[in-house]
């Protein structure tokens, strides 16, 4: 029964999340940021509460009047903050329950995750204590109902014997000390809640507590608009213990249990609350399947051959992060594809992910998402980064880059030059790429076309994709002086340190990373034989042919073969056909060579098996495949990096 419920909920979550990905992008999908949103809402509640407390009179006679003065006399700020305080509290409860429901749906509550689950159940009680206590402070008719009902409920506990509720039989029974106690509880309980929230995330490696800026701004705007449209106001005038509360509007997020006190025997209300709490806390140990007796499994992560251990049910990503490795990731929910890896040995359970970011073709090539996949036996995997060691990886920079130059290299290829503020450098390795972050958080990846030693400006070659999200803007509206959000560098499509002859094959803008690699090699004085086969359909697609021909004249160890697959006119004296066929014609036996292939996914997938069949070693094959989608799929052999347009 529980497994059936989980399957249904998981089906619902996956489809709703896919819809949000299409609408907003995976980076600002709120379902991937529920924990961070919860922390953000807590700080909103705490910050607005501190301001309200500064004007609150902790006395029986002054509580109601001080809240009313703040609400109406200072409506432009204090009144809005009172409403923000109320609605952010409700939103916190809603987010908390969706967060818990999602973890239940994906069965993220067993094994080592039991700690986060059980402390999360405890957080439910702390949140309700804070919220119910907060409704007592304005001392209006709603506060009267909440206070009397809560203390009637507590009075049922053994040893109380009705002593608590007697304090509310007469108006003069409630004094200023009582309000001081309520105020003290409303400060102390949130502090304990914050402590438990900190404890709650201790078993989650690198847990995020800050949502993306776009989500944070959106939440604030939503709360302010809601506060203006429907302000949170006192109900029914000041509290009057001489008369019973007959009709009141409840906040069902926090106060939904209180009406049951007057509908059910008190012991049943306590039994219901206790039963739900015990059931939730016990869920991690409810047997749904045969217990895995294998214990921890060994995972070998490349580059570097790092040995880490994975606890039962722990994802590859969490195991690596817990071991202190520098791994690429973003959403941690199978929605962005940043943490894609190649399983070199062993088997994994792929887990739940969005099919758009891990296609059947990628799975067939041994790809997996580290944030979702769990090891079924001892596993060796490879991650598309330069290094996994802290301090050894190329530093990743996130910055606002300024467009320093735009030049049309062909009718559909634009050279874009970028500089960083303050003369800052972006250290990268030839062949790597950077991401341009769009306004909605989506990314488009482009290879560096300039070599590292040139410094600023960074050079990119961007090919027009007519129906693309970003490239039409480059050709139609981007201007010198505009800014673009970038992050990088990424990728391992870089020149290896060996003495083997090098063969490079590029199609159209696949020339960009090849240009970076070759100019870096020339600068470093590398003497290995290097041969570039640049394939295109038409002559205009060889948009920097003169530059490459100049290399062939200036460097004796470099040779260029330009190949056109379209019907060349009489002015073309070069080779015709496909670049891959030209390579096989010139090199029937590829053993002892290194091949670097950069172009479309289809090109790379077509040529690599053929090259391997001609003697090319798998560890001597490198590729960088790109498409018009979010990122290019790493497609081949030893190392790959996306160069999407």
Steps between C-alpha positions, in 0.01 A plus 500: 500500500777744597700416185192559283447841661866585446484402132192715446655800679829455315314493168324825593816674618700404190237640264441818695876558525540442126230762440680748729830426322346594167345814646783631719808285440649248739708758689197683637265203522359543854460123544880471486545772762242407766749473786671826408162672460405380848810662647433821308140517623617443856729803474218707353278403792779572750595835346144628475429368851787699650361821353149424629637416844670841520153664504317232700377583850529187716211586728136392513370848435765602250540188282195552281535878470870480411434248224212709364711817506775322308253351250304813419713792615806363322319304227757592235770295679396352833162391365660340194762327717227359723337344193835380365569343840168317486517382139867402516416284801221330305730454201762343728250236613395431141859470377589280797223252421576493126867444587410210727252356249761508224757319711237240585403461133862436396563285810777734617455408862678168548852404591714797600213735404294396803666773704384783275151346479453458876633847580265630231207342684619679814511825306128465428423526874740792548344688206153451643606610848644820350198565281228432757688706757523785250122508460464561874693827502264752327241429775201536270205259488699253290780513758243437773371189323850367424621557857198347675481202261874429525502507881185286515683248286809511721284470812409144406857387560556308827580725795334811357150437631353815342746735669598671175161589358387649834733790421260607225169481682508869599650803330708597803658152503720597206773744600802662342730223616302259283569712192866524589503120511332477158753743354787303654368176348462669161869592507636180654301252287623638164859491628459133588337445162799655326732275698301194397502617137879513519509150649255384233742567212816361660469163323442665160834569327527865394133567567380827348335750734470789256270483195597661166456875495213481251301275734573717804391816318191325368399386848543849643297659222226239536474557875492880463230484230293259710544728802369797302206312351394324820661651811522292816275676753384443857169320535194599699654772711697454822473179700218486755517203735152589625344377173563187296632521147210406273641545149856548384709451186780247545841467343463136404873461438568533874170478683324216321530265798339731757134462386532124559529574871132593499395220264678200649589373846826656610680165523417428137654827386818415690492144362462629145794741534717235666410230246584723202830604662602142582400375154704771326801444725486122447473508119877457440479158662177376343612199291414553133762269351763254604773669697826554312763315700795612289577800715726768358622469141826622352483763226798601290469850352712627212698707421743405771363160600361627832358226723184591691241290682126524439255418775192294406264723304751787476530665159831515319498877541443494876770236545752710308409826674518331839854391411592861421528465122423794271208374290282696255132524597213744516139390552581167680166365375569362153373806319803686365756244381801684645612195702505256208774238521611188315477165678819319401446187707225355715127559510290785636135560566426810292230622742238760406603768251360712218528304171587822314838523677590128497382355172485134404798554271702644788409208728604258228842666499532447874397848612339561839405797716700494821227676697252218429706186439590259781757223481377139475853360529852636489505778241762694306385822338641799317396861544547767235731729700870570498550385858293379795747611764427813708737775398616309191205560271500803275319770702142560386412866468153654489494860382338766287704520179492803270468460124819660367463413133269347241612388154308300242734220386243358258133549438414276798811508722570793734825567681422630850774652716441521876689676778463470876456794741809654654734334254442161664627188320318175438749217530413207275659216307489500122199299385277582797172690485293748699128535567299811420222517758170626362254715693289198602804307623541278195848465356655496157852361471766632260859388457788743540636588156793697640806339663561542874819703461319777311304599811228757444283528304352151490408395146187294421364382164121489509300337221148623435222258593190671353258355755745512792452676833826698494679507165238712314559767763873494422432572134206738536533710815825439690721811505850590613474606863221255587561258785460123508505277805767232456637214706790267434724349396372145456593194298792266431525519122864594548827393347654199673862481602644234271723471195241350263418674169183707524205488259226759548165490322260794520178593326391866463524672846665188642803695379475730807649268768739354242627853431560549873683167529720561194595858586586387851711214363684737264562741788638223722728372225345152477676313219263202469363454146157666485250463217164680479215375284244780485177387340210713379231498237584829328812714471337780702474262798882485520479844651867537606665288234766763429608493866538121495689515169739747662571248777585238237754741349651610831526169689669203334336247734147612405300394197153618392243309297183698419221275373166604349210257487275722285535532124809721470514741211797532271677738738548230764825315452495313831366160598136402475288259700500449873783594732484159671540323164804717427655395832445131426640545149817660637525278810370148439653398833434743786688308765764715662303822437284727709174628350314811615152527350289812539165560331139391514386206709411313183843552348680385812276196543556405135878536482615366835399132453663505156822640642505241777454227242810632319724444800450819700532435873200603711723696737639693202160621378371836623182677397300814552147464363252783479137551411247781503365393836588585856833324496673270261505140609843369587525230242825324475778295633727674742394858552238736376356840568190674366523782251132565451366788296 
